[in-house]
């Protein structure tokens, strides 16, 4: 694991290294390995996409029907393409006012036929230090619930966790995006007004700050050490039920998840888990068996509408790896914005052969960008990055965004019937400008 870089101010943990300070960019306008701009309609996604959607989750498990909850906006439609998990519905992890609290209240008032229970003893039962019970008890003071009020849309709820003792809290961008006011609810029930220090739709992360000292920050593990089969613990407020703990395992790694809406798309090199994650878990921590953060819960796969399935967790949850979350949080605290690494090419989404193809015109490779400097040419087909095969555009974008500015990546490129490896040094999205033959493109994701 890595030492927590968000340790209390003035305390240095052994092995700490100063976080890299990213250049401040008021409005990043470039893409990593960007799909062609929107005006280039031939580069639209292919017809082989399978549409996925989701339904609003509701309080379940009792067999009773709770009173009607406040209406929730219909979640956006996403896509699932071949090996990539694209368009997973991020909105499904934020719930509207009443959806969770109302359902739970109704069950307590009307649906429960369980008689009042009497404990055999008032004494606390000890649990092993490495048990889920002990881990949950130790981290609960660091996990918070978040309420965001967004104009006439009402109130939505999500989760978050403390990353510095002086009031910094990490959550998802989509939990607080567009909010007029944000409230953080601590584990002891205290409600504190929060300011958004910085947020990025590109990584779906946001840092909040509350006026409090002496909070207990969580420890970040090194997500590169996570392997499939590791135990996972998710903590948060699904359906508004605060302090909920669920368990599972790491089901898969490096799932290329894209999620978002008109305000931006997040590209996530996600950790997949089967721990139950539901609306309201957004922004909460995914932990290892030691109680260290390995990811930030952000998205779930949803049952397609009309399939006869139920909404909510289907055992396919996705989390932003802790290394990415920690690096981005440091940028947001330092500058208020977060950039992302790029190679400086635009990719042809019409291409259906092996790998992904750089657009074969003068705008496919950014002049003076990292790719051109390294020797990548328009029309090249990229088949792998650092030895990992690439079959879809989103896979390449996700793999590059999982890196840091200044990192070297090895692209396996096919050109004129031969294959070669090209080492590219990643640059910042604020330093690479994309263009088309007509006009400067809109900011891309």
C-alpha positions in Angstrom: 0.0 0.0 0.0 1.0 3.6 -0.2 1.1 6.0 2.8 -1.8 8.4 3.0 -0.7 11.7 1.3 -3.8 13.2 3.0 -2.4 12.7 6.5 -3.1 15.5 9.0 -1.2 18.7 8.2 2.2 18.9 9.7 2.6 15.1 9.8 4.9 13.4 7.4 4.6 9.7 6.9 7.6 7.6 5.9 8.0 7.2 2.2 5.8 10.2 1.3 6.8 12.1 -1.8 5.5 15.5 -2.7 2.5 15.4 -5.0 3.1 16.6 -8.5 1.7 20.1 -9.1 -0.3 20.2 -12.2 -0.4 23.3 -14.3 -3.6 25.2 -13.8 -6.0 25.1 -16.7 -9.2 27.1 -16.5 -10.8 25.1 -19.3 -9.0 22.1 -20.7 -9.8 21.8 -24.4 -8.0 18.8 -25.5 -8.3 15.0 -25.6 -6.0 12.2 -24.8 -6.5 10.0 -27.8 -9.6 11.8 -28.9 -12.4 10.5 -31.0 -13.0 12.8 -33.9 -14.9 16.0 -33.1 -18.7 16.0 -33.1 -18.9 17.8 -36.4 -17.1 14.8 -38.1 -20.2 12.7 -38.3 -18.6 9.8 -40.1 -16.8 9.0 -36.9 -20.0 8.2 -34.9 -20.1 4.8 -33.0 -20.9 1.7 -35.0 -24.2 0.0 -35.3 -23.1 -3.0 -33.3 -23.6 -1.2 -30.0 -25.9 -2.8 -27.5 -28.1 -0.3 -25.7 -28.2 -0.5 -21.9 -30.5 1.5 -19.7 -31.4 1.5 -16.0 -34.4 2.1 -13.9 -34.6 4.1 -10.6 -33.6 1.9 -7.7 -36.0 1.6 -4.8 -35.9 0.3 -1.3 -36.2 -3.5 -1.6 -36.0 -6.8 0.2 -39.3 -6.6 2.3 -41.9 -7.7 -0.3 -43.9 -4.6 0.7 -44.7 -1.6 -1.5 -43.6 1.6 0.2 -45.5 4.9 -0.3 -44.7 6.6 -3.6 -41.4 8.3 -3.5 -40.6 11.6 -5.1 -40.2 11.2 -8.9 -36.6 10.8 -10.1 -35.3 11.9 -13.5 -35.0 9.1 -16.0 -31.3 8.0 -16.1 -29.4 8.5 -19.3 -29.0 5.7 -21.8 -25.6 4.1 -22.1 -23.8 1.7 -24.4 -22.0 -1.6 -23.9 -19.5 -2.3 -26.7 -17.7 -5.6 -27.1 -15.0 -5.8 -24.5 -15.6 -2.3 -23.1 -18.2 -1.3 -20.5 -19.2 2.0 -22.1 -22.1 4.2 -21.0 -22.6 2.6 -17.6 -25.2 4.7 -16.0 -23.5 6.9 -13.5 -26.7 8.7 -12.6 -28.0 5.5 -11.1 -25.7 6.0 -8.1 -27.3 9.2 -7.0 -30.8 9.2 -5.6 -33.5 11.9 -5.4 -35.1 13.2 -2.3 -37.3 10.6 -0.6 -36.3 7.6 -2.7 -34.3 6.0 0.1 -35.5 7.7 3.2 -39.1 7.4 2.4 -38.9 3.7 1.5 -37.0 2.9 4.7 -39.5 4.9 6.8 -42.5 3.1 5.2 -41.0 -0.3 6.0 -40.4 0.6 9.6 -43.9 2.0 10.0 -46.1 -0.4 8.0 -44.1 -3.3 6.7 -42.3 -4.8 9.6 -43.9 -7.7 11.3 -40.8 -8.5 13.4 -41.4 -8.3 17.1 -39.2 -6.2 19.3 -36.1 -8.1 20.1 -34.5 -8.4 23.5 -30.7 -8.8 23.7 -29.4 -11.6 25.7 -26.6 -9.5 27.2 -25.7 -5.8 27.2 -22.1 -6.6 26.9 -20.3 -5.8 23.6 -19.1 -8.8 21.7 -15.4 -8.7 20.6 -14.6 -9.3 17.0 -11.2 -10.3 15.4 -9.2 -7.2 14.3 -9.3 -8.4 10.7 -13.0 -9.1 10.6 -15.4 -7.1 8.5 -17.1 -5.9 11.7 -13.9 -4.5 13.0 -13.0 -2.9 9.7 -16.4 -1.3 9.4 -16.3 0.1 13.0 -12.9 1.6 12.4 -13.7 3.4 9.1 -17.3 4.5 9.8 -16.2 7.8 11.4 -14.5 8.7 8.1 -17.4 8.0 5.8 -20.0 10.7 5.2 -23.4 11.2 3.5 -23.8 14.1 1.1 -27.0 16.0 0.3 -26.9 18.2 -2.8 -29.7 20.6 -3.7 -30.0 21.4 -7.4 -32.5 24.1 -8.1 -36.0 22.9 -9.0 -34.7 19.3 -9.4 -34.8 18.9 -5.6 -32.3 17.1 -3.5 -30.0 14.2 -4.3 -27.9 12.1 -1.9 -24.6 10.4 -2.3 -21.6 9.3 -0.2 -18.0 10.5 0.4 -15.1 10.1 2.8 -12.6 12.2 4.7 -9.2 12.5 3.1 -7.7 15.2 5.4 -8.3 16.0 9.1 -8.9 19.7 8.3 -12.2 19.0 6.5 -11.4 17.8 3.0 -13.8 15.2 1.7 -13.7 13.2 -1.6 -16.7 12.2 -3.6 -17.9 11.8 -7.2 -18.4 14.9 -9.4 -21.9 13.7 -10.4 -23.0 13.8 -6.8 -22.5 17.5 -6.5 -22.5 18.6 -10.2 -24.7 21.7 -10.6 -25.6 21.9 -6.9 -26.6 25.2 -5.4 -25.7 24.0 -1.9 -24.1 20.9 -0.4 -24.4 19.4 3.1 -22.0 16.8 4.5 -23.5 14.6 7.2 -20.9 13.0 9.5 -21.2 9.6 11.1 -22.3 11.2 14.4 -25.2 13.0 12.7 -23.6 16.4 12.5 -24.6 18.4 9.4 -22.0 20.8 8.0 -22.2 23.1 5.0 -19.6 22.2 2.4 -17.8 24.1 -0.3 -16.7 22.5 -3.6 -13.0 23.0 -3.7 -12.7 21.5 -7.2 -14.3 19.0 -9.5 -13.6 17.2 -12.7 -16.1 15.4 -15.0 -13.2 13.8 -16.8 -12.4 11.6 -13.8 -15.8 12.0 -12.1 -14.2 13.2 -8.8 -14.9 16.2 -6.6 -13.3 17.5 -3.4 -15.4 19.2 -0.8 -14.3 21.1 2.4 -16.2 21.6 5.6 -15.4 23.8 8.5 -14.1 21.1 10.9 -10.8 20.0 12.3 -9.7 16.7 13.9 -11.5 14.5 11.4 -10.1 11.0 10.8 -8.8 10.7 7.2 -8.9 7.3 5.4 -5.8 5.6 4.2 -5.2 5.1 0.5 -3.9 1.7 -0.6 -1.8 1.2 -3.8 -4.5 0.1 -6.3 -1.8 -1.4 -8.5 -1.4 -4.1 -5.9 -5.0 -5.1 -6.2 -5.7 -8.5 -7.8 -8.9 -10.3 -8.9 -10.3 -12.2 -5.9 -9.2 -9.8 -3.2 -11.9 -9.1 -0.6 -13.8 -5.8 -0.9 -15.9 -3.8 1.5 -18.2 -1.0 0.3 -19.4 1.7 2.7 -21.9 4.4 2.0 -25.5 5.5 2.0 -27.3 3.4 -0.6 -30.9 4.6 -1.0 -30.3 7.1 1.7 -29.5 4.4 4.3 -26.5 5.9 6.0 -23.6 3.7 7.3 -24.4 0.7 5.1 -21.7 -1.9 4.7 -21.6 -4.6 1.9 -18.9 -7.1 1.0 -17.7 -8.9 -2.0 -14.5 -9.5 -4.0 -12.6 -7.8 -6.9 -14.3 -9.3 -9.9 -12.1 -7.8 -12.6 -9.5 -5.1 -13.2 -9.0 -2.5 -15.9 -12.6 -2.4 -17.0 -12.8 0.5 -19.5 -15.9 2.3 -18.2 -17.2 5.5 -19.8 -20.0 7.3 -18.1 -21.5 10.7 -18.0 -24.0 13.1 -19.7 -24.0 16.3 -21.7 -21.9 18.0 -19.1 -19.0 15.6 -19.6 -17.9 12.0 -19.9 -15.7 10.2 -17.4 -13.2 7.6 -18.7 -12.4 5.2 -15.9 -9.9 2.3 -15.7 -12.3 0.7 -13.3 -12.1 -1.9 -10.5 -15.1 -4.2 -10.9 -16.6 -5.6 -7.7 -19.6 -7.8 -6.8 -20.1 -6.0 -3.5 -23.7 -4.6 -3.5 -23.5 -1.0 -4.8 -26.7 1.0 -5.2 -27.9 4.5 -5.9 -26.5 6.6 -3.0 -23.2 4.7 -2.8 -21.7 7.2 -5.3 -18.5 8.7 -3.9 -18.2 6.2 -1.1 -15.0 4.2 -0.5 -14.3 0.6 -1.8 -12.0 -0.9 0.8 -9.7 -3.9 1.1 -9.7 -6.3 4.0 -7.5 -3.9 6.0 -9.9 -1.0 5.7 -7.7 0.9 3.2 -9.3 2.7 0.2 -8.7 0.8 -3.1 -11.3 2.7 -5.1 -14.2 5.3 -5.2 -17.5 3.7 -6.0 -18.9 5.4 -9.1 -21.1 3.3 -11.3 -23.2 0.2 -11.7 -24.3 -1.9 -14.7 -28.0 -1.7 -15.0 -30.6 -4.2 -16.1 -32.1 -3.1 -19.5 -35.6 -1.7 -19.3 -38.3 -4.2 -20.1 -36.1 -7.2 -19.5 -38.1 -8.3 -16.5 -35.2 -7.7 -14.1 -35.1 -5.4 -11.1 -33.3 -2.1 -10.6 -30.4 -1.6 -8.2 -27.3 -3.8 -7.7 -26.8 -6.7 -10.1 -23.4 -7.5 -8.8 -21.5 -5.4 -11.3 -20.2 -2.3 -9.6 -17.3 -0.1 -10.7 -14.9 2.0 -8.8 -12.2 4.6 -9.7 -8.9 3.1 -8.6 -7.3 4.7 -5.5 -4.1 5.8 -7.2 -6.1 7.8 -9.7 -8.4 9.2 -7.1 -5.6 10.3 -4.8 -3.6 11.9 -7.7 -6.7 13.8 -8.9 -7.7 14.9 -5.4 -4.2 16.3 -4.8 -4.6 18.4 -8.0 -8.1 19.6 -7.1 -6.9 20.7 -3.7 -3.8 22.4 -5.1 -5.3 24.2 -8.1 -9.1 23.6 -8.1 -8.9 21.8 -11.5 -7.5 18.6 -12.7 -5.9 17.9 -16.1 -5.4 14.5 -17.7 -2.6 13.0 -19.8 -2.8 12.9 -23.6 -0.8 11.6 -26.5 -2.2 14.0 -29.0 -4.0 12.0 -31.7 -7.6 11.8 -32.9 -9.0 8.3 -33.6 -11.2 7.1 -36.4 -14.4 5.6 -35.0 -15.4 4.3 -38.4 -12.5 1.9 -38.4 -13.5 -1.7 -37.8 -10.2 -3.7 -38.2 -7.7 -4.7 -35.6 -6.8 -2.1 -33.0 -7.7 1.6 -33.3 -6.8 3.9 -36.2 -5.4 7.4 -36.1 -7.4 9.5 -38.5 -5.6 9.5 -41.8 -5.5 13.2 -42.5 -3.5 16.3 -41.4 -5.5 16.6 -38.2 -5.0 13.0 -37.0 -1.8 13.8 -35.2 -1.5 17.1 -33.3 1.5 19.1 -34.6 4.2 19.2 -32.0 2.2 16.9 -29.7 3.7 13.9 -27.8 2.7 11.4 -30.5 4.2 13.4 -33.4 7.4 13.9 -31.5 7.6 10.2 -30.8 7.0 9.3 -34.4 3.3 8.3 -34.6 1.8 9.1 -38.0 -1.6 9.7 -39.4 -3.2 6.5 -40.5 -1.2 4.4 -38.0 -3.1 1.6 -36.3 -2.5 1.2 -32.6 -2.9 -2.4 -31.5 -1.6 -2.3 -27.9 -0.4 0.0 -25.1 2.3 -1.3 -22.8 1.7 -4.8 -24.2 -2.1 -4.8 -23.5 -4.2 -5.3 -26.6 -6.5 -2.5 -27.7 -9.6 -3.2 -29.6 -11.8 -0.1 -29.0 -11.3 3.6 -28.9 -12.5 3.8 -25.3 -9.9 1.3 -24.2 -7.0 3.4 -25.4 -8.5 6.6 -23.9 -9.0 4.9 -20.5 -5.6 3.3 -20.4 -3.9 6.7 -21.1 -6.0 8.6 -18.6 -5.0 6.0 -16.0 -1.4 7.3 -16.3 0.2 10.5 -15.1 1.6 13.4 -17.1 5.2 12.7 -17.8 4.8 8.9 -17.8 6.1 6.9 -20.8 3.8 4.5 -22.6 4.7 2.1 -25.3 2.4 2.0 -28.3 2.4 -1.0 -30.6 1.7 0.4 -34.1 1.0 -1.2 -37.4 2.2 0.8 -40.5 2.6 -0.4 -44.1 2.2 -4.0 -43.1 4.8 -4.0 -40.3 4.6 -3.6 -36.6 6.8 -1.4 -34.4 6.9 -0.1 -30.8 6.9 3.6 -30.2 7.5 5.1 -26.8 5.4 8.3 -26.1 5.9 10.6 -23.2 2.5 11.8 -22.0 1.7 15.5 -21.9 -1.0 17.5 -20.1 -4.4 18.1 -21.7 -3.9 21.8 -21.0 -0.8 21.8 -23.3 -2.2 20.0 -26.4 -4.6 21.7 -28.7 -6.7 19.8 -31.2 -8.2 21.3 -34.4 -10.2 20.4 -37.4 -10.0 21.7 -41.0 -13.0 24.0 -40.2 -12.6 25.4 -36.8 -11.2 24.8 -33.3 -13.1 21.9 -31.8 -15.3 22.1 -28.7 -13.8 20.7 -25.5 -13.9 16.9 -26.0 -14.1 13.9 -23.7 
